[in-house]
Amino acid sequence: MISLNQPLTRALRAQTLEITAQVESGFAWVGRYLRVLEENQELRRRNIELSSQVARTRSLRQRNQELERLLNLKDTSSAKLRAARIVTKDIFRQDNYLTVDVGRDDGVAEGMPVVHEGGIVGTVTLVGADYARVMPYLNTDFRVPVSILPLGTEGIVRWPGDRYDRILLEHVVKTEPVEPGQKVVTSGHSGVFPPGRAVGTVDTAYTRPGRSELVIYLTPAVPLRNIDHAFVILRSPDEDRRSLEARSIG
């Protein structure tokens, strides 16, 4: 009886083995799938960490480069400068302002110009003991007399309050050969900014029908959103002018 059932038993065992193998294979596939998911999650986590490290490294490198340029500005400038960190940027409306971490105790006073290695930033409008508020060029109340290089043509720069990537140069007659790419610097006539500080570069210049003046838009020399530090020039408004007038009277 046993011998007669041996073929049947072997067949049953073989079938059972096949079914078991298929089930085990299925479980093994599930296990491999779960391991692959875990490995993918680990790879994604590592990629996120690496991306964060790269971003932090890039940010630190940019800040170091900015500080190096600012230090170079301090070394090469004849003006007395006070380094400042920009602690607040409120650049979301028309009456924008910045806050810097230097104030009255650092020799800062209202009306002093604020600059960056790339060019002008704004003027000090309010001073506390340790902090000061700055009106940047991206403020509809800001004005600065400028000169177009190499023409020597003068005008007034202001921000019309629309786009953050351009400022407006006014009071330039349409006969002036203004072209894109020309540099615009402070003229020094305001008594606030010393002459020769970069303001921007001519982006577009055109005339409107019936108007005698050019419409000139500049790309600002200093993108405010990208800077974290600046310098306050420790000079009172009209200081040079008053000194010159005093010498003339004497």
C-alpha positions as CSV (number, residue, x, y, z in Angstrom):
1,M,0.0,0.0,0.0
2,I,2.8,2.3,0.9
3,S,4.7,1.5,-2.2
4,L,1.6,2.1,-4.3
5,N,1.2,5.5,-2.7
6,Q,4.8,6.6,-3.1
7,P,4.3,8.0,-6.6
8,L,1.2,9.9,-5.4
9,T,3.1,11.1,-2.3
10,R,6.0,12.3,-4.4
11,A,3.6,14.1,-6.8
12,L,1.9,15.8,-3.8
13,R,5.2,16.7,-2.3
14,A,6.4,18.1,-5.6
15,Q,3.2,20.1,-6.1
16,T,3.4,21.3,-2.5
17,L,7.1,22.3,-3.1
18,E,6.1,24.2,-6.2
19,I,3.3,26.1,-4.4
20,T,5.6,26.8,-1.5
21,A,8.3,28.0,-3.8
22,Q,5.9,30.3,-5.5
23,V,4.7,31.7,-2.2
24,E,8.2,32.1,-0.9
25,S,9.2,33.7,-4.2
26,G,6.3,36.2,-3.8
27,F,7.3,37.0,-0.2
28,A,10.9,37.3,-1.3
29,W,9.9,39.8,-4.1
30,V,7.9,41.8,-1.5
31,G,10.9,41.8,0.8
32,R,13.2,43.0,-2.1
33,Y,10.6,45.6,-3.0
34,L,10.5,46.9,0.6
35,R,14.2,47.0,0.8
36,V,14.4,48.9,-2.5
37,L,11.8,51.4,-1.0
38,E,13.9,51.8,2.1
39,E,17.1,52.3,0.0
40,N,15.3,54.9,-2.2
41,Q,14.1,56.7,0.9
42,E,17.6,56.7,2.3
43,L,19.0,58.0,-1.0
44,R,16.4,60.7,-1.1
45,R,17.2,61.7,2.5
46,R,20.9,61.8,1.7
47,N,20.2,63.8,-1.5
48,I,18.2,66.3,0.6
49,E,21.0,66.6,3.1
50,L,23.6,67.0,0.4
51,S,21.5,69.7,-1.4
52,S,21.1,71.5,1.9
53,Q,24.8,71.4,2.5
54,V,25.5,72.6,-1.0
55,A,23.0,75.5,-0.5
56,R,24.5,76.4,2.8
57,T,28.0,76.3,1.4
58,R,27.0,78.4,-1.6
59,S,25.3,80.9,0.7
60,L,28.4,81.1,3.0
61,R,30.7,81.5,-0.1
62,Q,28.5,84.3,-1.4
63,R,28.5,86.1,2.0
64,N,32.3,85.7,2.3
65,Q,32.8,87.1,-1.2
66,E,30.5,90.0,-0.3
67,L,32.4,90.7,2.9
68,E,35.7,90.5,1.0
69,R,34.5,93.1,-1.5
70,L,33.2,95.3,1.3
71,L,36.5,95.1,3.1
72,N,38.3,96.0,-0.1
73,L,35.9,99.0,-0.4
74,K,36.9,100.0,3.1
75,D,40.6,99.7,2.3
76,T,40.4,101.6,-0.9
77,S,37.9,104.3,0.0
78,S,39.2,107.6,1.4
79,A,35.9,108.2,3.2
80,K,35.4,107.2,6.8
81,L,33.2,104.2,6.7
82,R,31.2,102.3,9.4
83,A,30.5,98.6,8.5
84,A,26.9,97.6,9.1
85,R,24.8,94.4,9.0
86,I,21.4,94.7,7.4
87,V,19.1,93.2,10.1
88,T,15.7,94.0,8.5
89,K,14.6,94.4,4.9
90,D,11.1,95.7,4.3
91,I,11.0,95.8,0.5
92,F,7.4,94.9,-0.2
93,R,5.7,98.2,-0.8
94,Q,6.5,101.8,-1.9
95,D,7.8,103.2,1.3
96,N,10.4,100.5,1.8
97,Y,13.1,100.7,4.4
98,L,16.1,98.8,5.8
99,T,17.4,98.5,9.4
100,V,21.2,98.3,10.1
101,D,22.9,97.4,13.3
102,V,24.8,100.6,13.8
103,G,23.5,103.8,15.4
104,R,24.3,107.0,17.3
105,D,26.9,105.3,19.5
106,D,28.8,104.3,16.3
107,G,28.8,107.9,14.9
108,V,25.9,107.4,12.6
109,A,23.6,110.4,12.0
110,E,20.5,111.2,10.0
111,G,21.2,112.1,6.4
112,M,24.3,110.0,6.1
113,P,24.7,108.0,2.9
114,V,24.7,104.2,2.9
115,V,26.7,102.3,0.2
116,H,27.8,98.9,-0.9
117,E,30.8,97.7,-2.9
118,G,28.6,97.8,-6.0
119,G,27.1,101.3,-5.5
120,I,24.6,103.3,-3.5
121,V,22.1,101.7,-1.1
122,G,20.2,104.6,0.5
123,T,20.3,107.3,3.2
124,V,19.9,107.2,6.9
125,T,16.5,108.6,8.0
126,L,16.2,107.6,11.7
127,V,18.9,106.9,14.3
128,G,18.8,105.1,17.6
129,A,21.6,104.3,20.0
130,D,22.5,101.0,18.3
131,Y,20.4,100.8,15.2
132,A,19.5,103.1,12.2
133,R,16.7,103.1,9.6
134,V,17.7,103.5,6.0
135,M,15.6,104.8,3.1
136,P,16.8,102.7,0.2
137,Y,16.7,103.8,-3.5
138,L,13.7,101.5,-3.8
139,N,11.5,104.1,-2.0
140,T,9.2,106.5,-3.9
141,D,10.5,109.4,-1.7
142,F,14.2,108.8,-2.6
143,R,16.0,111.1,-5.1
144,V,19.6,111.4,-6.1
145,P,21.3,113.6,-8.7
146,V,23.4,111.6,-11.1
147,S,25.6,111.9,-14.1
148,I,25.7,109.6,-17.2
149,L,29.1,108.3,-18.2
150,P,30.9,109.2,-20.4
151,L,28.5,111.9,-21.6
152,G,28.5,113.9,-18.3
153,T,24.8,114.5,-18.8
154,E,23.0,115.1,-15.5
155,G,19.6,114.1,-14.2
156,I,17.7,112.9,-11.2
157,V,17.1,109.2,-10.4
158,R,14.0,108.0,-8.5
159,W,12.0,104.8,-8.1
160,P,8.5,105.0,-9.7
161,G,7.3,102.3,-7.3
162,D,6.4,99.6,-9.8
163,R,9.3,97.1,-10.5
164,Y,12.1,96.2,-8.1
165,D,14.6,95.6,-10.9
166,R,14.6,99.1,-12.4
167,I,14.8,102.8,-11.5
168,L,13.9,105.9,-13.5
169,L,16.3,108.6,-14.7
170,E,14.5,111.9,-15.4
171,H,15.2,115.4,-16.7
172,V,17.5,114.4,-19.6
173,V,16.6,116.1,-22.9
174,K,15.9,113.8,-25.9
175,T,18.9,115.2,-27.9
176,E,21.4,113.5,-25.6
177,P,22.9,110.4,-27.1
178,V,21.9,108.0,-24.2
179,E,22.4,104.3,-25.0
180,P,21.9,101.0,-23.2
181,G,25.0,100.0,-21.2
182,Q,26.1,103.4,-20.2
183,K,27.0,103.8,-16.5
184,V,25.2,106.2,-14.2
185,V,27.0,107.5,-11.1
186,T,26.2,110.1,-8.4
187,S,27.1,113.6,-9.4
188,G,27.7,114.8,-5.9
189,H,25.3,117.8,-6.2
190,S,23.0,116.5,-3.5
191,G,25.5,117.1,-0.7
192,V,24.7,113.6,0.6
193,F,26.4,111.1,-1.7
194,P,30.0,111.8,-2.8
195,P,30.4,111.9,-6.6
196,G,31.3,108.8,-8.6
197,R,29.3,106.2,-6.7
198,A,27.6,103.7,-9.0
199,V,23.8,104.1,-9.2
200,G,23.0,101.8,-12.2
201,T,23.3,101.0,-15.9
202,V,21.1,102.3,-18.7
203,D,18.7,99.5,-19.7
204,T,16.3,101.4,-22.0
205,A,16.1,105.0,-23.3
206,Y,13.3,106.3,-25.6
207,T,11.1,109.3,-26.2
208,R,7.4,109.7,-25.9
209,P,5.5,111.6,-28.6
210,G,5.2,115.3,-27.8
211,R,7.8,115.1,-24.9
212,S,11.1,116.9,-24.9
213,E,12.8,114.5,-22.4
214,L,14.0,111.0,-22.6
215,V,12.4,108.1,-20.6
216,I,15.4,106.3,-19.2
217,Y,15.3,103.2,-17.1
218,L,18.3,101.9,-15.2
219,T,19.2,98.5,-13.8
220,P,20.3,99.2,-10.2
221,A,24.0,98.7,-9.4
222,V,23.1,97.1,-6.1
223,P,20.3,94.5,-6.0
224,L,19.0,95.1,-2.5
225,R,17.5,91.6,-2.1
226,N,21.0,90.0,-2.5
227,I,23.0,92.0,0.1
228,D,23.4,91.5,3.8
229,H,26.0,94.1,4.7
230,A,26.7,97.7,3.8
231,F,28.7,100.8,4.9
232,V,27.5,104.1,6.3
233,I,29.7,107.0,5.1
234,L,30.3,109.0,8.2
235,R,29.9,112.4,6.7
236,S,27.2,114.9,7.6
237,P,25.0,116.2,4.7
238,D,26.5,119.3,3.0
239,E,29.7,118.9,5.1
240,D,32.0,119.4,2.1
241,R,29.8,122.3,0.8
242,R,29.8,124.1,4.1
243,S,33.6,123.7,4.4
244,L,34.1,125.1,0.9
245,E,31.8,128.0,1.6
246,A,33.6,128.7,4.9
247,R,36.9,128.8,3.1
248,S,35.5,131.1,0.4
249,I,34.2,133.5,3.0
250,G,37.5,133.5,4.9
